[in-house]
Amino acid sequence: MTTTDRPARPAQTAPPSARTVRWEIVIILALSLGRSAVYAIVNLIDKWTQAPLSGQTTTLNPALDDRQFFDLTYQVLDIGFALVPVLLVLHLVWIRGRNPFRTFGLDLRRPGRDAAWGAGLFLAIGLGTLVVYAAGRAAGVTTAIVGSALNEYWWTTPVLLLSALRHSLLEEVIVVAWLFDRLGYLQQLRAGADPSRPGGPTGAHGGLRTWASGAYPPLNPAAVVVGCAILRGAYHLYQGAGPGIGNLLMGLVFGAFYLRYQRVMPLVVAHFLLDAAGFVAYPLLAAAGLFGT
């Protein structure tokens, strides 16, 4: 392999202004999870004004067509296009001179540690999710959740796993890794940091502070963690108040973890396992009375 065959390193560009970053945040969220949050809130109000939530059902993975081929086609298209905002934020980081995979810890440099942390978070959050769901159902503020309503085809399980991967990448890359980085950048600009100067971990010479990965840490981490957790809870409100609260708590845990370890991969692993269990193992969970009742 010659040097000309190697991928080009991201080129250095002028740092964006605060206004540019704010507009990028608005546009990305309007294309993805901010849009989902608005629809989820409206959907919750719609359900609440029709009948008690306890008597309603929310299906997470519905069939999209009665015919097998077109159902598969729509499912794959839905998953693929939902990941476009993730590609967009990775592209925005790349064109400004940073490797997004290294910056966000979305790489395979620590597979064993990432998998172990992801599994641990999965167990802790999974148990908490069941408790919050049961409490919400008992209080009448949560709909019955159906993990999957797909017919049993040869592709059903792979599609459900792809759906779980879609949600894990979309939510953790955008709501945690990228949004923490962008809000950290804005907070540092507001504090008077000069983005044209290299600041390193301490913000020396008046420049921007960075982690070793190159991400910009927030100066007010509590506000960022809470704000992003509220967003996470908001776009789950279509399932009822219980899942909204549960996902807000999950966002607090995931946000604190990311600030501590500065890697998003364990969060992607944990989220994937949570959704895979809820989607693929739904019949077993429902039979045990833990889901969908």
C-alpha positions as a printed Julia matrix, in Angstrom:
293×3 Matrix{Float64}:
   0.0     0.0    0.0
   1.51    3.31  -1.02
   1.17    6.61   0.76
  -1.23    7.78  -1.92
  -3.59    4.91  -1.05
  -3.99    5.98   2.57
  -7.05    7.99   3.65
  -6.3    11.69   3.73
  -6.12   13.3    7.14
  -8.79   15.92   7.87
  -7.67   19.35   6.76
  -7.44   22.2    9.25
 -10.06   24.9    8.73
 -10.95   28.15  10.45
 -12.88   27.57  13.71
 -16.62   28.19  13.39
 -18.33   31.11  15.05
 -20.8    30.67  17.9
 -23.64   31.59  15.56
 -22.62   28.91  13.06
 -22.48   26.25  15.77
 -25.89   27.26  17.15
 -27.43   26.95  13.7
 -25.77   23.57  13.2
 -27.3    22.34  16.47
 -30.74   23.6   15.47
 -30.54   22.01  12.01
 -29.2    18.64  13.2
 -31.82   18.36  15.95
 -34.58   19.48  13.58
 -33.55   16.65  11.25
 -33.35   14.04  13.99
 -34.1    13.82  17.69
 -35.34   17.36  18.23
 -37.99   16.66  15.61
 -38.75   13.37  17.36
 -39.16   15.2   20.68
 -41.71   17.63  19.22
 -43.71   14.81  17.67
 -43.49   12.74  20.89
 -44.89   15.59  22.99
 -47.75   16.19  20.56
 -48.4    12.45  20.38
 -48.55   12.19  24.18
 -51.06   15.04  24.37
 -53.09   13.4   21.62
 -53.18   10.08  23.47
 -53.87   11.67  26.84
 -56.89   13.55  25.5
 -58.38   10.47  23.83
 -58.41    7.85  26.57
 -56.42    6.75  29.65
 -52.84    5.89  28.75
 -53.11    2.62  30.66
 -55.56    1.35  28.03
 -53.42    2.28  25.03
 -50.56    0.48  23.26
 -47.37    1.76  21.65
 -45.64   -0.44  19.08
 -41.92    0.24  18.69
 -41.32   -1.79  15.51
 -44.54   -2.03  13.5
 -44.94   -3.79  10.18
 -44.73   -1.25   7.35
 -46.43   -3.31   4.64
 -48.54   -6.46   4.38
 -46.26   -7.94   1.73
 -42.99   -9.44   2.94
 -40.68   -7.97   0.28
 -42.0    -4.43   0.65
 -42.07   -4.65   4.43
 -38.38   -5.6    4.39
 -37.63   -2.84   1.88
 -39.37   -0.17   3.94
 -37.71   -1.36   7.15
 -34.21   -1.18   5.67
 -34.87    2.21   4.07
 -36.25    3.56   7.35
 -33.16    2.43   9.26
 -30.73    3.69   6.62
 -32.19    7.17   6.23
 -32.52    7.56  10.02
 -28.71    7.28  10.26
 -28.03   10.15   7.84
 -27.9    12.77  10.65
 -25.2    10.66  12.33
 -23.16   10.7    9.11
 -23.71   14.45   8.9
 -22.34   15.22  12.37
 -19.34   12.94  11.75
 -18.75   14.82   8.48
 -18.98   18.21  10.21
 -16.33   17.16  12.73
 -14.08   15.71   9.99
 -14.1    18.77   7.71
 -12.95   20.92  10.64
  -9.79   18.95  11.12
 -10.71   16.33  13.71
 -11.19   12.58  13.4
 -14.74   12.09  14.76
 -14.2     8.44  15.68
 -11.17    9.27  17.8
 -12.7    12.5   19.12
 -15.85   10.79  20.4
 -14.3     7.45  21.35
 -16.36    5.72  18.67
 -13.61    3.31  17.66
 -12.27   -0.16  18.43
  -9.14    0.8   20.33
 -10.52   -0.63  23.6
 -12.98   -3.37  22.6
 -12.78   -5.41  25.79
 -13.18   -2.47  28.15
 -15.94   -0.9   26.06
 -17.86   -4.18  25.91
 -17.5    -4.73  29.66
 -18.67   -1.22  30.53
 -21.49   -1.5   28.01
 -22.67   -4.79  29.49
 -22.55   -3.36  33.01
 -24.57   -0.31  31.99
 -27.02   -2.58  30.17
 -27.69   -4.61  33.3
 -28.05   -1.57  35.55
 -30.21    0.47  33.17
 -32.2    -2.59  32.07
 -33.31   -3.42  35.6
 -34.13    0.22  36.24
 -36.15    0.37  33.01
 -38.33   -2.54  34.07
 -38.96   -0.94  37.46
 -39.9     2.44  35.95
 -42.09    0.75  33.33
 -43.94   -1.28  35.95
 -44.41    1.8   38.13
 -45.7     3.8   35.17
 -48.18    1.1   34.23
 -49.39    0.85  37.82
 -49.84    4.64  37.98
 -51.65    4.68  34.64
 -49.22    7.1   32.98
 -47.52    4.65  30.61
 -48.91    2.86  27.58
 -48.42   -0.86  27.06
 -45.2    -1.28  25.05
 -45.03   -3.79  22.21
 -41.39   -4.3   21.27
 -42.13   -5.69  17.83
 -45.21   -6.34  15.71
 -43.27   -7.72  12.74
 -44.36  -11.01  11.24
 -41.99  -13.96  11.62
 -39.82  -13.95   8.52
 -36.24  -15.02   8.0
 -35.16  -11.38   8.16
 -37.15  -10.33  11.23
 -34.4   -10.8   13.83
 -31.62   -9.19  11.71
 -33.87   -6.18  11.02
 -34.71   -5.81  14.71
 -30.99   -5.9   15.54
 -30.32   -3.27  12.87
 -33.1    -1.18  14.37
 -31.44   -1.47  17.78
 -28.11   -0.41  16.25
 -29.83    2.52  14.53
 -31.25    3.84  17.8
 -28.02    3.36  19.71
 -25.88    5.21  17.17
 -28.4     7.97  16.54
 -29.02    8.77  20.18
 -25.57    8.31  21.7
 -23.56    9.95  18.92
 -25.84   12.96  18.56
 -27.31   13.54  22.05
 -24.16   12.67  24.0
 -20.91   12.8   22.01
 -21.64   15.5   19.44
 -23.98   17.7   21.48
 -21.66   17.66  24.52
 -18.8    18.7   22.23
 -20.76   21.52  20.57
 -22.2    22.85  23.83
 -18.73   22.68  25.38
 -17.38   24.69  22.45
 -20.1    27.33  22.89
 -19.57   27.57  26.64
 -15.84   28.1   26.16
 -16.41   30.79  23.54
 -18.8    32.55  25.91
 -16.14   32.4   28.61
 -13.74   34.25  26.31
 -11.59   31.41  24.94
  -9.87   32.07  21.62
 -10.66   29.23  19.2
  -7.7    30.11  17.01
  -5.23   29.25  19.78
  -4.36   25.72  20.9
  -5.36   25.43  24.54
  -4.85   21.75  25.37
  -6.27   20.19  28.54
  -5.84   23.37  30.59
  -6.85   26.0   28.04
  -3.39   27.53  28.07
  -2.69   30.84  26.31
  -6.4    31.64  26.28
  -7.22   28.85  23.83
  -9.97   26.25  23.9
  -9.68   23.41  26.38
  -9.73   19.91  24.89
  -9.69   16.36  26.18
  -6.9    14.08  25.02
  -9.29   12.85  22.33
  -9.69   16.36  20.93
 -13.28   16.88  22.12
 -14.25   20.17  23.77
 -15.4    19.59  27.38
 -18.23   21.74  28.73
 -17.36   24.32  31.39
 -20.74   23.76  33.03
 -21.09   19.97  32.73
 -24.12   19.71  35.0
 -26.18   21.97  32.74
 -25.16   20.01  29.63
 -25.87   16.61  31.2
 -29.28   17.7   32.5
 -30.26   19.49  29.28
 -29.36   16.52  27.07
 -31.09   14.12  29.48
 -34.28   16.21  29.24
 -34.07   15.99  25.45
 -33.66   12.2   25.69
 -36.68   11.94  27.94
 -38.74   14.22  25.68
 -38.4    12.16  22.52
 -39.57    9.05  24.41
 -42.77   10.67  25.71
 -44.87    9.07  22.96
 -44.65    5.92  25.14
 -46.04    7.75  28.16
 -44.7     9.71  31.12
 -42.98    6.68  32.66
 -40.59    6.0   29.74
 -39.96    9.75  29.5
 -38.81    9.85  33.13
 -36.9     6.59  32.77
 -34.98    7.82  29.74
 -34.26   11.14  31.45
 -32.62    9.18  34.27
 -30.78    7.06  31.73
 -29.52   10.27  30.12
 -28.15   11.49  33.45
 -26.24    8.23  33.95
 -24.94    8.1   30.38
 -23.96   11.77  30.42
 -22.03   11.41  33.66
 -20.31    8.3   32.31
 -19.24   10.08  29.14
 -17.8    13.0   31.07
 -15.85   10.59  33.25
 -14.48    8.24  30.57
 -14.74   10.41  27.42
 -15.78    7.48  25.19
 -19.18    7.01  23.59
 -18.64    3.4   22.46
 -19.67    1.85  25.82
 -22.91    3.84  25.64
 -23.56    2.59  22.1
 -22.98   -0.99  23.28
 -25.27   -0.58  26.3
 -28.03    1.08  24.26
 -27.79   -1.58  21.57
 -28.14   -4.36  24.15
 -31.11   -2.63  25.78
 -32.99   -2.24  22.52
 -31.99   -5.66  21.17
 -33.35   -7.27  24.32
 -36.55   -5.25  24.14
 -37.11   -5.92  20.43
 -35.91   -9.49  19.89
 -36.75  -10.91  23.32
 -40.1    -9.12  23.48
 -42.22  -12.32  23.29
 -40.35  -13.8   26.27
 -40.57  -10.58  28.28
 -44.28  -10.25  27.54
 -44.9   -13.88  28.53
 -43.12  -13.2   31.81
 -45.34  -10.18  32.42
 -42.41   -7.72  32.23
 -43.29   -5.97  28.98
 -46.33   -5.16  26.91
 -48.8    -5.56  29.77
